[in-house]
Amino acid sequence: MELAFGHKITRMRPVAFGEALTAGTRLTLFSDDKPDRFFTVIKFWMDTTSGVAFELKTGVPTYQVEDEEGRIHLLIHLPIEEQIEHRWCLWRPDHAGFDSRSIFVGALVEK
């Protein structure tokens, strides 16, 4: 996939489930029903406690990210049942929970 940022065309690829992105990696969340959101990864870890809660054999891939306005979020990559499909859930500690604005269908990083 190619995205144009200003005059530069950037080749992007999907983030794999459980992929350990390093600090400083630029991440783009997308969905058909909302504008793209841009983040920088601060930290990655596999949350084994949530993995047990979701009955996963692995933990839940979790990223601490910073948005373009300097706000910190948790980004959780969840598989949907046994389908190949995944969802990205964005949560800010100063908000109570998730809503439809917090759910994205995919995430991209530069190749």
MOPAC internal coordinates of N, CA, C and O (Angstrom, degrees):
PM7 1SCF
backbone

  N    0.0000 0     0.00 0     0.00 0    0    0    0
  C    1.4536 1     0.00 0     0.00 0    1    0    0
  C    1.5118 1   108.16 1     0.00 0    2    1    0
  O    1.2310 1   120.63 1   -38.74 1    3    2    1
  N    1.3003 1   116.41 1   141.26 1    3    2    1
  C    1.4587 1   121.44 1   178.07 1    5    3    2
  C    1.5216 1   109.24 1  -118.44 1    6    5    3
  O    1.2310 1   120.57 1   -44.99 1    7    6    5
  N    1.2992 1   116.51 1   135.01 1    7    6    5
  C    1.4602 1   122.70 1   175.94 1    9    7    6
  C    1.5184 1   108.30 1  -122.73 1   10    9    7
  O    1.2310 1   120.33 1   -38.98 1   11   10    9
  N    1.3070 1   116.97 1   141.02 1   11   10    9
  C    1.4590 1   121.31 1   179.21 1   13   11   10
  C    1.5201 1   109.54 1   -99.71 1   14   13   11
  O    1.2310 1   120.41 1   -58.85 1   15   14   13
  N    1.3157 1   116.82 1   121.15 1   15   14   13
  C    1.4637 1   122.98 1   175.94 1   17   15   14
  C    1.5194 1   106.16 1  -115.17 1   18   17   15
  O    1.2310 1   120.28 1   -76.46 1   19   18   17
  N    1.3299 1   117.07 1   103.54 1   19   18   17
  C    1.4519 1   120.46 1  -173.64 1   21   19   18
  C    1.5163 1   107.76 1    67.39 1   22   21   19
  O    1.2310 1   120.13 1    59.30 1   23   22   21
  N    1.3225 1   117.36 1  -120.70 1   23   22   21
  C    1.4572 1   121.18 1   178.89 1   25   23   22
  C    1.5231 1   111.67 1  -103.26 1   26   25   23
  O    1.2310 1   119.98 1   175.14 1   27   26   25
  N    1.3043 1   117.64 1    -4.86 1   27   26   25
  C    1.4571 1   122.00 1  -178.16 1   29   27   26
  C    1.5358 1   109.40 1   -91.35 1   30   29   27
  O    1.2310 1   120.57 1   -47.82 1   31   30   29
  N    1.3382 1   116.52 1   132.18 1   31   30   29
  C    1.4636 1   120.59 1   174.77 1   33   31   30
  C    1.5231 1   107.31 1   -99.98 1   34   33   31
  O    1.2310 1   121.12 1   -53.30 1   35   34   33
  N    1.3333 1   115.46 1   126.70 1   35   34   33
  C    1.4527 1   121.99 1  -176.68 1   37   35   34
  C    1.5228 1   109.74 1  -112.63 1   38   37   35
  O    1.2310 1   120.13 1   -49.20 1   39   38   37
  N    1.3042 1   117.35 1   130.80 1   39   38   37
  C    1.4658 1   121.64 1   175.23 1   41   39   38
  C    1.5196 1   108.16 1   -84.72 1   42   41   39
  O    1.2310 1   121.68 1   -50.55 1   43   42   41
  N    1.3342 1   114.38 1   129.45 1   43   42   41
  C    1.4618 1   120.16 1  -176.45 1   45   43   42
  C    1.5264 1   109.40 1  -119.43 1   46   45   43
  O    1.2310 1   121.03 1   -23.71 1   47   46   45
  N    1.3254 1   115.63 1   156.29 1   47   46   45
  C    1.4608 1   122.02 1   175.09 1   49   47   46
  C    1.5220 1   108.61 1  -136.10 1   50   49   47
  O    1.2310 1   120.54 1   -26.30 1   51   50   49
  N    1.3487 1   116.57 1   153.70 1   51   50   49
  C    1.4680 1   119.21 1   178.28 1   53   51   50
  C    1.5300 1   111.15 1   -68.76 1   54   53   51
  O    1.2310 1   120.70 1   -29.25 1   55   54   53
  N    1.3093 1   116.27 1   150.75 1   55   54   53
  C    1.4641 1   121.96 1   174.87 1   57   55   54
  C    1.5268 1   107.37 1   -82.52 1   58   57   55
  O    1.2310 1   120.17 1   -52.60 1   59   58   57
  N    1.3190 1   117.27 1   127.40 1   59   58   57
  C    1.4622 1   122.52 1   179.48 1   61   59   58
  C    1.5278 1   110.39 1   -74.05 1   62   61   59
  O    1.2310 1   120.46 1   -28.25 1   63   62   61
  N    1.3313 1   116.73 1   151.75 1   63   62   61
  C    1.4650 1   120.47 1   178.19 1   65   63   62
  C    1.5277 1   109.25 1   -61.62 1   66   65   63
  O    1.2310 1   120.81 1   -54.74 1   67   66   65
  N    1.3188 1   116.07 1   125.26 1   67   66   65
  C    1.4612 1   121.64 1   178.96 1   69   67   66
  C    1.5163 1   114.94 1    82.00 1   70   69   67
  O    1.2310 1   120.23 1  -172.76 1   71   70   69
  N    1.3331 1   117.16 1     7.24 1   71   70   69
  C    1.4569 1   120.36 1  -179.05 1   73   71   70
  C    1.5208 1   110.72 1   -68.60 1   74   73   71
  O    1.2310 1   120.87 1   -53.78 1   75   74   73
  N    1.3236 1   115.95 1   126.22 1   75   74   73
  C    1.4608 1   121.95 1  -179.44 1   77   75   74
  C    1.5242 1   108.96 1   -84.07 1   78   77   75
  O    1.2310 1   120.57 1   -82.48 1   79   78   77
  N    1.3147 1   116.51 1    97.52 1   79   78   77
  C    1.4643 1   121.03 1   177.15 1   81   79   78
  C    1.5181 1   109.17 1   -82.52 1   82   81   79
  O    1.2310 1   120.67 1   -43.14 1   83   82   81
  N    1.3083 1   116.32 1   136.86 1   83   82   81
  C    1.4618 1   120.46 1  -177.84 1   85   83   82
  C    1.5247 1   111.09 1   -80.48 1   86   85   83
  O    1.2310 1   121.34 1   -22.05 1   87   86   85
  N    1.3185 1   115.04 1   157.95 1   87   86   85
  C    1.4679 1   120.98 1   177.52 1   89   87   86
  C    1.5177 1   109.02 1   -57.02 1   90   89   87
  O    1.2310 1   120.92 1   -42.00 1   91   90   89
  N    1.3355 1   115.85 1   138.00 1   91   90   89
  C    1.4477 1   122.02 1   179.66 1   93   91   90
  C    1.5213 1   113.69 1    95.42 1   94   93   91
  O    1.2310 1   119.80 1   168.56 1   95   94   93
  N    1.3330 1   117.99 1   -11.44 1   95   94   93
  C    1.4628 1   121.51 1   178.73 1   97   95   94
  C    1.5196 1   109.96 1   -66.66 1   98   97   95
  O    1.2310 1   120.67 1   -48.13 1   99   98   97
  N    1.3383 1   116.33 1   131.87 1   99   98   97
  C    1.4734 1   121.79 1   176.24 1  101   99   98
  C    1.5181 1   108.08 1   -83.99 1  102  101   99
  O    1.2310 1   120.53 1   -46.13 1  103  102  101
  N    1.3315 1   116.59 1   133.87 1  103  102  101
  C    1.4551 1   123.81 1  -174.58 1  105  103  102
  C    1.5207 1   108.73 1  -129.32 1  106  105  103
  O    1.2310 1   120.31 1   -44.48 1  107  106  105
  N    1.3275 1   117.01 1   135.52 1  107  106  105
  C    1.4583 1   122.24 1   178.09 1  109  107  106
  C    1.5234 1   108.65 1  -116.78 1  110  109  107
  O    1.2310 1   120.10 1   -58.88 1  111  110  109
  N    1.3323 1   117.41 1   121.12 1  111  110  109
  C    1.4647 1   121.87 1   173.88 1  113  111  110
  C    1.5152 1   108.51 1   -93.12 1  114  113  111
  O    1.2310 1   120.49 1   -39.38 1  115  114  113
  N    1.3401 1   116.66 1   140.62 1  115  114  113
  C    1.4564 1   119.51 1   179.65 1  117  115  114
  C    1.5156 1   111.52 1  -138.99 1  118  117  115
  O    1.2310 1   121.76 1   -22.21 1  119  118  117
  N    1.3244 1   114.24 1   157.79 1  119  118  117
  C    1.4567 1   123.35 1   176.87 1  121  119  118
  C    1.5206 1   106.88 1  -161.27 1  122  121  119
  O    1.2310 1   120.32 1   -26.40 1  123  122  121
  N    1.3222 1   117.00 1   153.60 1  123  122  121
  C    1.4635 1   120.58 1  -178.56 1  125  123  122
  C    1.5228 1   113.05 1   -68.15 1  126  125  123
  O    1.2310 1   120.25 1   153.20 1  127  126  125
  N    1.3212 1   117.12 1   -26.80 1  127  126  125
  C    1.4657 1   120.34 1  -171.59 1  129  127  126
  C    1.5262 1   115.09 1  -104.32 1  130  129  127
  O    1.2310 1   119.89 1  -168.53 1  131  130  129
  N    1.3329 1   117.81 1    11.47 1  131  130  129
  C    1.4727 1   120.13 1   178.79 1  133  131  130
  C    1.5262 1   109.89 1  -154.10 1  134  133  131
  O    1.2310 1   120.02 1   -19.43 1  135  134  133
  N    1.3147 1   117.57 1   160.57 1  135  134  133
  C    1.4690 1   120.18 1   179.31 1  137  135  134
  C    1.5315 1   111.73 1   -66.45 1  138  137  135
  O    1.2310 1   120.72 1   -25.93 1  139  138  137
  N    1.3356 1   116.23 1   154.07 1  139  138  137
  C    1.4628 1   120.80 1   175.21 1  141  139  138
  C    1.5252 1   109.16 1   -61.82 1  142  141  139
  O    1.2310 1   121.10 1   -30.33 1  143  142  141
  N    1.3280 1   115.50 1   149.67 1  143  142  141
  C    1.4739 1   121.73 1   176.26 1  145  143  142
  C    1.5209 1   107.82 1  -123.05 1  146  145  143
  O    1.2310 1   120.31 1   -37.70 1  147  146  145
  N    1.3346 1   117.02 1   142.30 1  147  146  145
  C    1.4531 1   122.88 1  -174.64 1  149  147  146
  C    1.5266 1   110.06 1  -116.98 1  150  149  147
  O    1.2310 1   121.02 1   -44.26 1  151  150  149
  N    1.3444 1   115.65 1   135.74 1  151  150  149
  C    1.4619 1   121.97 1  -175.65 1  153  151  150
  C    1.5181 1   110.55 1  -140.87 1  154  153  151
  O    1.2310 1   121.41 1   -17.90 1  155  154  153
  N    1.3307 1   114.91 1   162.10 1  155  154  153
  C    1.4582 1   122.65 1   171.02 1  157  155  154
  C    1.5237 1   107.44 1  -119.39 1  158  157  155
  O    1.2310 1   120.64 1   -49.99 1  159  158  157
  N    1.3269 1   116.39 1   130.01 1  159  158  157
  C    1.4642 1   121.51 1   179.81 1  161  159  158
  C    1.5234 1   109.58 1   -71.20 1  162  161  159
  O    1.2310 1   120.98 1   -46.99 1  163  162  161
  N    1.3261 1   115.73 1   133.01 1  163  162  161
  C    1.4605 1   121.89 1   174.56 1  165  163  162
  C    1.5278 1   109.42 1  -101.41 1  166  165  163
  O    1.2310 1   121.21 1   136.44 1  167  166  165
  N    1.3559 1   115.29 1   -43.56 1  167  166  165
  C    1.4682 1   120.07 1  -174.07 1  169  167  166
  C    1.5250 1   108.88 1  -155.46 1  170  169  167
  O    1.2310 1   120.33 1   -31.85 1  171  170  169
  N    1.3409 1   116.98 1   148.15 1  171  170  169
  C    1.4621 1   123.52 1   175.02 1  173  171  170
  C    1.5204 1   109.27 1  -125.32 1  174  173  171
  O    1.2310 1   120.20 1   -37.70 1  175  174  173
  N    1.3372 1   117.23 1   142.30 1  175  174  173
  C    1.4585 1   122.05 1   170.68 1  177  175  174
  C    1.5245 1   110.04 1  -156.15 1  178  177  175
  O    1.2310 1   121.17 1   -20.90 1  179  178  177
  N    1.3372 1   115.36 1   159.10 1  179  178  177
  C    1.4590 1   122.02 1   174.46 1  181  179  178
  C    1.5233 1   107.05 1   -97.20 1  182  181  179
  O    1.2310 1   120.45 1   -63.99 1  183  182  181
  N    1.3170 1   116.75 1   116.01 1  183  182  181
  C    1.4631 1   122.41 1  -178.46 1  185  183  182
  C    1.5298 1   108.76 1   -85.68 1  186  185  183
  O    1.2310 1   120.68 1   -81.96 1  187  186  185
  N    1.3336 1   116.31 1    98.04 1  187  186  185
  C    1.4655 1   120.57 1  -176.60 1  189  187  186
  C    1.5243 1   112.39 1   -70.15 1  190  189  187
  O    1.2310 1   119.72 1   149.12 1  191  190  189
  N    1.3177 1   118.14 1   -30.88 1  191  190  189
  C    1.4747 1   120.74 1   177.88 1  193  191  190
  C    1.5211 1   110.35 1   -62.39 1  194  193  191
  O    1.2310 1   120.19 1   132.94 1  195  194  193
  N    1.3218 1   117.25 1   -47.06 1  195  194  193
  C    1.4668 1   120.32 1   177.40 1  197  195  194
  C    1.5161 1   110.81 1   -66.54 1  198  197  195
  O    1.2310 1   120.24 1   146.70 1  199  198  197
  N    1.3214 1   117.15 1   -33.30 1  199  198  197
  C    1.4613 1   120.65 1   177.36 1  201  199  198
  C    1.5158 1   111.72 1   -58.93 1  202  201  199
  O    1.2310 1   120.07 1   138.71 1  203  202  201
  N    1.3229 1   117.47 1   -41.29 1  203  202  201
  C    1.4623 1   121.98 1   176.88 1  205  203  202
  C    1.5270 1   110.03 1   -65.39 1  206  205  203
  O    1.2310 1   120.42 1   136.17 1  207  206  205
  N    1.3259 1   116.79 1   -43.83 1  207  206  205
  C    1.4665 1   121.20 1  -179.75 1  209  207  206
  C    1.5214 1   111.82 1   -60.86 1  210  209  207
  O    1.2310 1   119.94 1   144.80 1  211  210  209
  N    1.3421 1   117.72 1   -35.20 1  211  210  209
  C    1.4619 1   121.88 1  -179.75 1  213  211  210
  C    1.5363 1   111.98 1   -93.71 1  214  213  211
  O    1.2310 1   120.61 1  -172.80 1  215  214  213
  N    1.3376 1   116.44 1     7.20 1  215  214  213
  C    1.4623 1   122.96 1   179.14 1  217  215  214
  C    1.5264 1   112.10 1    57.35 1  218  217  215
  O    1.2310 1   120.94 1  -137.24 1  219  218  217
  N    1.3182 1   115.81 1    42.76 1  219  218  217
  C    1.4598 1   121.72 1   176.77 1  221  219  218
  C    1.5174 1   109.70 1   -97.34 1  222  221  219
  O    1.2310 1   120.39 1   -30.95 1  223  222  221
  N    1.3230 1   116.87 1   149.05 1  223  222  221
  C    1.4685 1   120.42 1   176.37 1  225  223  222
  C    1.5229 1   111.06 1   -75.10 1  226  225  223
  O    1.2310 1   121.14 1   159.82 1  227  226  225
  N    1.3256 1   115.43 1   -20.18 1  227  226  225
  C    1.4614 1   120.78 1   177.24 1  229  227  226
  C    1.5254 1   107.58 1  -113.73 1  230  229  227
  O    1.2310 1   120.66 1    -0.43 1  231  230  229
  N    1.2858 1   116.34 1   179.57 1  231  230  229
  C    1.4581 1   119.80 1   173.04 1  233  231  230
  C    1.5174 1   109.99 1   -79.51 1  234  233  231
  O    1.2310 1   121.05 1     0.98 1  235  234  233
  N    1.3075 1   115.60 1  -179.02 1  235  234  233
  C    1.4615 1   121.87 1   176.82 1  237  235  234
  C    1.5206 1   107.67 1   -96.61 1  238  237  235
  O    1.2310 1   120.02 1   -57.92 1  239  238  237
  N    1.3473 1   117.57 1   122.08 1  239  238  237
  C    1.4638 1   119.96 1   177.79 1  241  239  238
  C    1.5342 1   110.01 1   -62.54 1  242  241  239
  O    1.2310 1   121.15 1   -54.66 1  243  242  241
  N    1.3260 1   115.41 1   125.34 1  243  242  241
  C    1.4621 1   121.41 1  -175.96 1  245  243  242
  C    1.5233 1   108.73 1  -131.62 1  246  245  243
  O    1.2310 1   121.35 1   -43.06 1  247  246  245
  N    1.3241 1   115.03 1   136.94 1  247  246  245
  C    1.4576 1   121.39 1  -178.54 1  249  247  246
  C    1.5193 1   108.89 1  -126.58 1  250  249  247
  O    1.2310 1   120.31 1   -45.04 1  251  250  249
  N    1.3210 1   117.02 1   134.96 1  251  250  249
  C    1.4559 1   120.83 1   167.34 1  253  251  250
  C    1.5205 1   104.61 1   -92.00 1  254  253  251
  O    1.2310 1   120.46 1   -55.54 1  255  254  253
  N    1.3467 1   116.72 1   124.46 1  255  254  253
  C    1.4657 1   120.90 1  -175.49 1  257  255  254
  C    1.5244 1   110.27 1  -130.73 1  258  257  255
  O    1.2310 1   121.42 1   -21.04 1  259  258  257
  N    1.3185 1   114.88 1   158.96 1  259  258  257
  C    1.4616 1   121.87 1   176.38 1  261  259  258
  C    1.5165 1   108.23 1  -118.46 1  262  261  259
  O    1.2310 1   120.30 1   -47.86 1  263  262  261
  N    1.3446 1   117.03 1   132.14 1  263  262  261
  C    1.4689 1   119.86 1   178.60 1  265  263  262
  C    1.5258 1   109.94 1   -84.66 1  266  265  263
  O    1.2310 1   120.95 1     0.71 1  267  266  265
  N    1.3131 1   115.79 1  -179.29 1  267  266  265
  C    1.4634 1   120.66 1  -175.99 1  269  267  266
  C    1.5171 1   113.55 1   -68.89 1  270  269  267
  O    1.2310 1   120.58 1   165.19 1  271  270  269
  N    1.3328 1   116.49 1   -14.81 1  271  270  269
  C    1.4701 1   120.39 1   178.40 1  273  271  270
  C    1.5241 1   112.29 1   -99.95 1  274  273  271
  O    1.2310 1   120.34 1  -171.53 1  275  274  273
  N    1.3414 1   116.96 1     8.47 1  275  274  273
  C    1.4531 1   121.53 1   176.81 1  277  275  274
  C    1.5173 1   114.99 1    85.06 1  278  277  275
  O    1.2310 1   119.70 1  -172.74 1  279  278  277
  N    1.3386 1   118.17 1     7.26 1  279  278  277
  C    1.4766 1   120.87 1   178.83 1  281  279  278
  C    1.5236 1   109.72 1   -83.75 1  282  281  279
  O    1.2310 1   121.20 1   -36.22 1  283  282  281
  N    1.3208 1   115.31 1   143.78 1  283  282  281
  C    1.4633 1   122.02 1  -178.89 1  285  283  282
  C    1.5324 1   109.16 1   -96.11 1  286  285  283
  O    1.2310 1   120.87 1   -43.44 1  287  286  285
  N    1.3406 1   115.94 1   136.56 1  287  286  285
  C    1.4645 1   123.31 1   180.00 1  289  287  286
  C    1.5158 1   109.04 1  -132.53 1  290  289  287
  O    1.2310 1   120.79 1   -19.67 1  291  290  289
  N    1.3288 1   116.09 1   160.33 1  291  290  289
  C    1.4580 1   121.58 1   164.75 1  293  291  290
  C    1.5221 1   106.42 1  -103.50 1  294  293  291
  O    1.2310 1   120.58 1   -44.57 1  295  294  293
  N    1.3140 1   116.50 1   135.43 1  295  294  293
  C    1.4480 1   122.97 1   179.04 1  297  295  294
  C    1.5220 1   107.35 1  -119.44 1  298  297  295
  O    1.2310 1   120.76 1   -59.88 1  299  298  297
  N    1.3289 1   116.16 1   120.12 1  299  298  297
  C    1.4579 1   122.14 1  -174.42 1  301  299  298
  C    1.5279 1   108.47 1  -114.56 1  302  301  299
  O    1.2310 1   120.90 1   -50.17 1  303  302  301
  N    1.3218 1   115.88 1   129.83 1  303  302  301
  C    1.4692 1   121.89 1  -178.37 1  305  303  302
  C    1.5309 1   107.96 1  -102.25 1  306  305  303
  O    1.2310 1   120.31 1   -71.87 1  307  306  305
  N    1.3323 1   117.02 1   108.13 1  307  306  305
  C    1.4644 1   121.67 1  -174.76 1  309  307  306
  C    1.5185 1   112.35 1  -110.99 1  310  309  307
  O    1.2310 1   120.44 1   -45.67 1  311  310  309
  N    1.3413 1   116.77 1   134.33 1  311  310  309
  C    1.4649 1   118.91 1   170.96 1  313  311  310
  C    1.5260 1   107.98 1   -78.32 1  314  313  311
  O    1.2310 1   120.32 1   -29.79 1  315  314  313
  N    1.3243 1   117.00 1   150.21 1  315  314  313
  C    1.4608 1   121.38 1   177.64 1  317  315  314
  C    1.5261 1   107.40 1  -103.62 1  318  317  315
  O    1.2310 1   120.98 1   -75.06 1  319  318  317
  N    1.3190 1   115.73 1   104.94 1  319  318  317
  C    1.4646 1   123.77 1  -177.73 1  321  319  318
  C    1.5186 1   110.06 1    47.35 1  322  321  319
  O    1.2310 1   119.60 1    44.37 1  323  322  321
  N    1.3232 1   118.37 1  -135.63 1  323  322  321
  C    1.4604 1   120.83 1  -177.81 1  325  323  322
  C    1.5180 1   112.28 1   -98.43 1  326  325  323
  O    1.2310 1   120.39 1  -169.79 1  327  326  325
  N    1.3225 1   116.86 1    10.21 1  327  326  325
  C    1.4618 1   120.55 1   178.78 1  329  327  326
  C    1.5283 1   109.34 1   -74.90 1  330  329  327
  O    1.2310 1   121.43 1   -14.71 1  331  330  329
  N    1.2931 1   114.87 1   165.29 1  331  330  329
  C    1.4730 1   120.43 1   176.50 1  333  331  330
  C    1.5223 1   109.58 1   -75.39 1  334  333  331
  O    1.2310 1   120.84 1   162.18 1  335  334  333
  N    1.3215 1   116.00 1   -17.82 1  335  334  333
  C    1.4582 1   122.85 1  -174.97 1  337  335  334
  C    1.5356 1   111.69 1   -69.08 1  338  337  335
  O    1.2310 1   120.91 1   -35.51 1  339  338  337
  N    1.3203 1   115.87 1   144.49 1  339  338  337
  C    1.4610 1   122.15 1   177.31 1  341  339  338
  C    1.5136 1   109.34 1  -129.09 1  342  341  339
  O    1.2310 1   120.15 1   -18.09 1  343  342  341
  N    1.3116 1   117.32 1   161.91 1  343  342  341
  C    1.4557 1   123.04 1   173.75 1  345  343  342
  C    1.5145 1   108.33 1  -130.48 1  346  345  343
  O    1.2310 1   121.88 1   -33.12 1  347  346  345
  N    1.3205 1   114.01 1   146.88 1  347  346  345
  C    1.4578 1   122.03 1   176.35 1  349  347  346
  C    1.5226 1   107.65 1  -108.17 1  350  349  347
  O    1.2310 1   120.62 1   -56.27 1  351  350  349
  N    1.3289 1   116.42 1   123.73 1  351  350  349
  C    1.4664 1   121.86 1  -177.99 1  353  351  350
  C    1.5248 1   108.65 1  -112.00 1  354  353  351
  O    1.2310 1   121.17 1   -56.96 1  355  354  353
  N    1.3082 1   115.38 1   123.04 1  355  354  353
  C    1.4587 1   122.26 1  -177.69 1  357  355  354
  C    1.5192 1   108.52 1  -103.86 1  358  357  355
  O    1.2310 1   120.39 1   -51.08 1  359  358  357
  N    1.3340 1   116.86 1   128.92 1  359  358  357
  C    1.4607 1   120.49 1  -177.92 1  361  359  358
  C    1.5179 1   109.94 1  -135.50 1  362  361  359
  O    1.2310 1   121.33 1   -47.94 1  363  362  361
  N    1.3279 1   115.06 1   132.06 1  363  362  361
  C    1.4641 1   120.70 1   173.85 1  365  363  362
  C    1.5106 1   108.52 1  -102.60 1  366  365  363
  O    1.2310 1   120.07 1   -47.53 1  367  366  365
  N    1.3273 1   117.48 1   132.47 1  367  366  365
  C    1.4670 1   120.74 1  -179.02 1  369  367  366
  C    1.5215 1   114.04 1   -56.46 1  370  369  367
  O    1.2310 1   119.79 1   155.19 1  371  370  369
  N    1.3405 1   118.01 1   -24.81 1  371  370  369
  C    1.4692 1   119.23 1  -179.31 1  373  371  370
  C    1.5334 1   112.53 1   -88.11 1  374  373  371
  O    1.2310 1   119.79 1  -173.63 1  375  374  373
  N    1.3545 1   118.01 1     6.37 1  375  374  373
  C    1.4608 1   122.08 1   175.23 1  377  375  374
  C    1.5225 1   109.63 1  -114.29 1  378  377  375
  O    1.2310 1   120.39 1   -30.78 1  379  378  377
  N    1.3189 1   116.85 1   149.22 1  379  378  377
  C    1.4579 1   121.69 1  -173.80 1  381  379  378
  C    1.5302 1   113.93 1   -66.28 1  382  381  379
  O    1.2310 1   119.43 1   137.42 1  383  382  381
  N    1.3185 1   118.70 1   -42.58 1  383  382  381
  C    1.4588 1   118.76 1  -174.93 1  385  383  382
  C    1.5040 1   112.34 1  -162.94 1  386  385  383
  O    1.2310 1   121.31 1    17.86 1  387  386  385
  N    1.3223 1   115.10 1  -162.14 1  387  386  385
  C    1.4552 1   122.46 1   179.79 1  389  387  386
  C    1.5204 1   109.91 1   -92.80 1  390  389  387
  O    1.2310 1   120.50 1   -30.30 1  391  390  389
  N    1.3173 1   116.65 1   149.70 1  391  390  389
  C    1.4603 1   121.97 1   167.67 1  393  391  390
  C    1.5237 1   106.65 1  -142.70 1  394  393  391
  O    1.2310 1   119.91 1     2.95 1  395  394  393
  N    1.3185 1   117.77 1  -177.05 1  395  394  393
  C    1.4607 1   120.63 1  -174.94 1  397  395  394
  C    1.5307 1   112.57 1   -59.97 1  398  397  395
  O    1.2310 1   120.10 1   152.88 1  399  398  397
  N    1.3299 1   117.42 1   -27.12 1  399  398  397
  C    1.4664 1   120.18 1   178.47 1  401  399  398
  C    1.5169 1   112.04 1   -71.28 1  402  401  399
  O    1.2310 1   120.32 1   165.71 1  403  402  401
  N    1.3428 1   116.99 1   -14.29 1  403  402  401
  C    1.4534 1   122.28 1  -177.08 1  405  403  402
  C    1.5178 1   113.57 1   -93.49 1  406  405  403
  O    1.2310 1   119.80 1   173.46 1  407  406  405
  N    1.3333 1   117.98 1    -6.54 1  407  406  405
  C    1.4613 1   121.95 1  -173.48 1  409  407  406
  C    1.5307 1   110.09 1  -106.32 1  410  409  407
  O    1.2310 1   120.87 1   -51.42 1  411  410  409
  N    1.3298 1   115.94 1   128.58 1  411  410  409
  C    1.4562 1   122.34 1   179.60 1  413  411  410
  C    1.5339 1   109.10 1  -124.96 1  414  413  411
  O    1.2310 1   120.46 1   -28.46 1  415  414  413
  N    1.3387 1   116.72 1   151.54 1  415  414  413
  C    1.4599 1   120.22 1  -176.76 1  417  415  414
  C    1.5199 1   113.76 1   -87.13 1  418  417  415
  O    1.2310 1   119.85 1   162.41 1  419  418  417
  N    1.3197 1   117.88 1   -17.59 1  419  418  417
  C    1.4590 1   118.21 1  -179.53 1  421  419  418
  C    1.5125 1   112.78 1  -163.74 1  422  421  419
  O    1.2310 1   122.18 1   -12.26 1  423  422  421
  N    1.3452 1   113.42 1   167.74 1  423  422  421
  C    1.4540 1   121.15 1   177.46 1  425  423  422
  C    1.5245 1   108.40 1  -136.79 1  426  425  423
  O    1.2310 1   121.15 1   -38.37 1  427  426  425
  N    1.3206 1   115.40 1   141.63 1  427  426  425
  C    1.4558 1   122.29 1  -179.06 1  429  427  426
  C    1.5164 1   110.23 1  -124.51 1  430  429  427
  O    1.2310 1   121.14 1   -31.15 1  431  430  429
  N    1.3432 1   115.43 1   148.85 1  431  430  429
  C    1.4638 1   122.39 1   171.05 1  433  431  430
  C    1.5194 1   107.57 1  -132.05 1  434  433  431
  O    1.2310 1   120.17 1   -19.25 1  435  434  433
  N    1.3210 1   117.28 1   160.75 1  435  434  433
  C    1.4703 1   120.73 1   177.25 1  437  435  434
  C    1.5089 1   110.51 1   -65.72 1  438  437  435
  O    1.2310 1   121.24 1   -36.17 1  439  438  437
  N    1.3431 1   115.24 1   143.83 1  439  438  437
  C    1.4745 1   120.48 1   176.61 1  441  439  438
  C    1.5059 1   110.30 1   -72.83 1  442  441  439
  O    1.2310 1   120.10 1   180.00 1  443  442  441

